[in-house]
Amino acid sequence: MEKLFCLGVALGMVGGALLVANSYKARSLVKKSQSEIMEKVNEMMDERLKTFEDDQKPEKKTKK
């Protein structure tokens, strides 16, 4: 059962790769999706770095 599943996944990946390689619309859709995902990942990483930097800053104590 596992071998059959793995074979199906492999054939699906090969079929998808052939479809994208031979279709301009599919290729442009994949490129567009990749760029959107990269933009979102970059935004998330910027937010995490900002919160990390804020957590690392020492708090200033004021004298009264």
Helices and strands as residue ranges (DSSP letters): H 2-22, H 24-56
